[in-house]
Amino acid sequence: MSSPEPRHSHGEPHQPQDGLEAVVPMIPIVLPVMGGVLMFLLAFIAIYVA
């Protein structure tokens, strides 16, 4: 009789994780932070030029 447990083969390659799928969870944190940095830099440039 065979075992009902699935057999795991050591020769199976894993699926590589897509780069976009790795970045998507970080978007809600990175986007506002980079927006704040951009606003600070634009304000700094405007004050420096004026």
N, CA, C and O atoms as CSV, one atom per row, in Angstrom:
chain,resi,resn,atom,element,x,y,z
A,1,MET,N,N,0.823,-1.180,0.000
A,1,MET,CA,C,0.000,0.000,0.000
A,1,MET,C,C,0.874,1.252,0.000
A,1,MET,O,O,1.939,1.274,0.616
A,2,SER,N,N,0.419,2.285,-0.690
A,2,SER,CA,C,1.219,3.501,-0.749
A,2,SER,C,C,0.810,4.465,0.358
A,2,SER,O,O,-0.292,4.377,0.898
A,3,SER,N,N,1.689,5.359,0.677
A,3,SER,CA,C,1.455,6.335,1.728
A,3,SER,C,C,0.586,7.471,1.181
A,3,SER,O,O,0.817,7.909,0.054
A,4,PRO,N,N,-0.417,7.971,1.944
A,4,PRO,CA,C,-1.260,9.076,1.458
A,4,PRO,C,C,-0.551,10.435,1.492
A,4,PRO,O,O,-1.058,11.406,0.931
A,5,GLU,N,N,0.600,10.512,2.136
A,5,GLU,CA,C,1.327,11.776,2.216
A,5,GLU,C,C,1.939,12.127,0.862
A,5,GLU,O,O,2.410,11.242,0.147
A,6,PRO,N,N,1.936,13.418,0.506
A,6,PRO,CA,C,2.559,13.786,-0.773
A,6,PRO,C,C,4.066,13.578,-0.703
A,6,PRO,O,O,4.691,13.790,0.336
A,7,ARG,N,N,4.618,13.173,-1.794
A,7,ARG,CA,C,6.068,12.950,-1.836
A,7,ARG,C,C,6.765,14.238,-2.245
A,7,ARG,O,O,6.307,14.950,-3.139
A,8,HIS,N,N,7.851,14.523,-1.599
A,8,HIS,CA,C,8.628,15.726,-1.900
A,8,HIS,C,C,9.880,15.317,-2.652
A,8,HIS,O,O,10.679,14.518,-2.163
A,9,SER,N,N,10.039,15.857,-3.815
A,9,SER,CA,C,11.221,15.562,-4.605
A,9,SER,C,C,12.249,16.670,-4.374
A,9,SER,O,O,11.921,17.857,-4.378
A,10,HIS,N,N,13.481,16.261,-4.176
A,10,HIS,CA,C,14.538,17.257,-3.940
A,10,HIS,C,C,15.039,17.849,-5.240
A,10,HIS,O,O,15.796,18.819,-5.226
A,11,GLY,N,N,14.633,17.283,-6.360
A,11,GLY,CA,C,15.111,17.775,-7.638
A,11,GLY,C,C,14.232,18.848,-8.248
A,11,GLY,O,O,14.571,19.393,-9.297
A,12,GLU,N,N,13.096,19.169,-7.610
A,12,GLU,CA,C,12.204,20.174,-8.182
A,12,GLU,C,C,12.743,21.582,-7.931
A,12,GLU,O,O,13.030,21.932,-6.786
A,13,PRO,N,N,12.885,22.391,-8.974
A,13,PRO,CA,C,13.332,23.784,-8.754
A,13,PRO,C,C,12.192,24.623,-8.192
A,13,PRO,O,O,11.030,24.388,-8.522
A,14,HIS,N,N,12.516,25.605,-7.339
A,14,HIS,CA,C,11.452,26.471,-6.858
A,14,HIS,C,C,11.171,27.541,-7.885
A,14,HIS,O,O,11.982,27.843,-8.761
A,15,GLN,N,N,9.983,28.099,-7.738
A,15,GLN,CA,C,9.593,29.197,-8.600
A,15,GLN,C,C,10.273,30.464,-8.081
A,15,GLN,O,O,10.114,30.805,-6.908
A,16,PRO,N,N,11.019,31.161,-8.920
A,16,PRO,CA,C,11.627,32.417,-8.450
A,16,PRO,C,C,10.551,33.464,-8.189
A,16,PRO,O,O,9.561,33.545,-8.915
A,17,GLN,N,N,10.754,34.263,-7.148
A,17,GLN,CA,C,9.778,35.297,-6.809
A,17,GLN,C,C,9.936,36.466,-7.777
A,17,GLN,O,O,11.046,36.918,-8.056
A,18,ASP,N,N,8.812,36.938,-8.275
A,18,ASP,CA,C,8.813,38.058,-9.202
A,18,ASP,C,C,9.259,39.326,-8.470
A,18,ASP,O,O,8.853,39.556,-7.330
A,19,GLY,N,N,10.076,40.137,-9.105
A,19,GLY,CA,C,10.573,41.363,-8.485
A,19,GLY,C,C,9.468,42.339,-8.157
A,19,GLY,O,O,9.515,43.008,-7.124
A,20,LEU,N,N,8.476,42.429,-9.021
A,20,LEU,CA,C,7.363,43.342,-8.782
A,20,LEU,C,C,6.540,42.901,-7.580
A,20,LEU,O,O,6.102,43.738,-6.790
A,21,GLU,N,N,6.323,41.594,-7.431
A,21,GLU,CA,C,5.567,41.095,-6.286
A,21,GLU,C,C,6.312,41.337,-4.973
A,21,GLU,O,O,5.679,41.439,-3.922
A,22,ALA,N,N,7.618,41.429,-5.012
A,22,ALA,CA,C,8.396,41.690,-3.801
A,22,ALA,C,C,8.305,43.153,-3.387
A,22,ALA,O,O,8.438,43.469,-2.205
A,23,VAL,N,N,8.079,44.055,-4.350
A,23,VAL,CA,C,8.078,45.490,-4.072
A,23,VAL,C,C,6.695,46.004,-3.675
A,23,VAL,O,O,6.586,46.949,-2.894
A,24,VAL,N,N,5.642,45.388,-4.207
A,24,VAL,CA,C,4.276,45.885,-4.012
A,24,VAL,C,C,3.898,46.077,-2.536
A,24,VAL,O,O,3.275,47.092,-2.228
A,25,PRO,N,N,4.230,45.178,-1.609
A,25,PRO,CA,C,3.836,45.415,-0.209
A,25,PRO,C,C,4.492,46.639,0.425
A,25,PRO,O,O,3.979,47.158,1.417
A,26,MET,N,N,5.603,47.110,-0.116
A,26,MET,CA,C,6.303,48.248,0.466
A,26,MET,C,C,5.814,49.591,-0.075
A,26,MET,O,O,6.205,50.638,0.441
A,27,ILE,N,N,4.970,49.578,-1.098
A,27,ILE,CA,C,4.525,50.820,-1.734
A,27,ILE,C,C,3.820,51.771,-0.762
A,27,ILE,O,O,4.116,52.965,-0.793
A,28,PRO,N,N,2.896,51.309,0.108
A,28,PRO,CA,C,2.223,52.266,1.011
A,28,PRO,C,C,3.165,52.965,1.991
A,28,PRO,O,O,2.803,54.002,2.546
A,29,ILE,N,N,4.336,52.437,2.213
A,29,ILE,CA,C,5.300,53.069,3.122
A,29,ILE,C,C,6.251,53.964,2.332
A,29,ILE,O,O,6.511,55.102,2.721
A,30,VAL,N,N,6.760,53.448,1.235
A,30,VAL,CA,C,7.794,54.158,0.472
A,30,VAL,C,C,7.235,55.373,-0.252
A,30,VAL,O,O,7.897,56.410,-0.312
A,31,LEU,N,N,6.041,55.267,-0.798
A,31,LEU,CA,C,5.479,56.362,-1.589
A,31,LEU,C,C,5.300,57.655,-0.779
A,31,LEU,O,O,5.749,58.706,-1.237
A,32,PRO,N,N,4.666,57.627,0.400
A,32,PRO,CA,C,4.554,58.878,1.173
A,32,PRO,C,C,5.901,59.407,1.665
A,32,PRO,O,O,6.110,60.619,1.710
A,33,VAL,N,N,6.797,58.524,2.025
A,33,VAL,CA,C,8.121,58.968,2.496
A,33,VAL,C,C,8.860,59.678,1.370
A,33,VAL,O,O,9.430,60.749,1.579
A,34,MET,N,N,8.854,59.092,0.184
A,34,MET,CA,C,9.549,59.719,-0.941
A,34,MET,C,C,8.846,61.020,-1.355
A,34,MET,O,O,9.504,61.957,-1.805
A,35,GLY,N,N,7.525,61.083,-1.208
A,35,GLY,CA,C,6.807,62.326,-1.486
A,35,GLY,C,C,7.219,63.428,-0.525
A,35,GLY,O,O,7.395,64.576,-0.934
A,36,GLY,N,N,7.375,63.089,0.753
A,36,GLY,CA,C,7.820,64.065,1.741
A,36,GLY,C,C,9.229,64.553,1.465
A,36,GLY,O,O,9.516,65.744,1.587
A,37,VAL,N,N,10.103,63.638,1.094
A,37,VAL,CA,C,11.481,64.015,0.765
A,37,VAL,C,C,11.504,64.935,-0.458
A,37,VAL,O,O,12.235,65.925,-0.489
A,38,LEU,N,N,10.694,64.592,-1.463
A,38,LEU,CA,C,10.644,65.419,-2.663
A,38,LEU,C,C,10.125,66.824,-2.358
A,38,LEU,O,O,10.660,67.806,-2.872
A,39,MET,N,N,9.087,66.926,-1.526
A,39,MET,CA,C,8.556,68.239,-1.158
A,39,MET,C,C,9.595,69.052,-0.389
A,39,MET,O,O,9.732,70.253,-0.620
A,40,PHE,N,N,10.328,68.410,0.523
A,40,PHE,CA,C,11.372,69.107,1.270
A,40,PHE,C,C,12.463,69.622,0.330
A,40,PHE,O,O,12.912,70.761,0.457
A,41,LEU,N,N,12.879,68.788,-0.600
A,41,LEU,CA,C,13.929,69.207,-1.526
A,41,LEU,C,C,13.458,70.355,-2.429
A,41,LEU,O,O,14.214,71.290,-2.691
A,42,LEU,N,N,12.214,70.279,-2.902
A,42,LEU,CA,C,11.705,71.365,-3.741
A,42,LEU,C,C,11.591,72.667,-2.952
A,42,LEU,O,O,11.903,73.735,-3.479
A,43,ALA,N,N,11.149,72.593,-1.701
A,43,ALA,CA,C,11.061,73.796,-0.870
A,43,ALA,C,C,12.455,74.355,-0.597
A,43,ALA,O,O,12.648,75.570,-0.631
A,44,PHE,N,N,13.414,73.497,-0.331
A,44,PHE,CA,C,14.789,73.931,-0.084
A,44,PHE,C,C,15.359,74.634,-1.316
A,44,PHE,O,O,16.014,75.669,-1.193
A,45,ILE,N,N,15.112,74.074,-2.500
A,45,ILE,CA,C,15.610,74.684,-3.728
A,45,ILE,C,C,14.934,76.034,-3.958
A,45,ILE,O,O,15.590,76.994,-4.363
A,46,ALA,N,N,13.615,76.115,-3.701
A,46,ALA,CA,C,12.895,77.375,-3.908
A,46,ALA,C,C,13.411,78.464,-2.963
A,46,ALA,O,O,13.545,79.616,-3.376
A,47,ILE,N,N,13.701,78.126,-1.713
A,47,ILE,CA,C,14.235,79.105,-0.766
A,47,ILE,C,C,15.656,79.513,-1.142
A,47,ILE,O,O,16.026,80.682,-1.034
A,48,TYR,N,N,16.447,78.536,-1.585
A,48,TYR,CA,C,17.826,78.821,-1.960
A,48,TYR,C,C,17.889,79.738,-3.188
A,48,TYR,O,O,18.721,80.644,-3.239
A,49,VAL,N,N,17.023,79.511,-4.166
A,49,VAL,CA,C,17.020,80.313,-5.391
A,49,VAL,C,C,16.482,81.717,-5.114
A,49,VAL,O,O,16.970,82.696,-5.680
A,50,ALA,N,N,15.472,81.810,-4.239
A,50,ALA,CA,C,14.873,83.118,-3.941
A,50,ALA,C,C,15.816,83.886,-3.069
A,50,ALA,O,O,15.521,85.020,-2.690
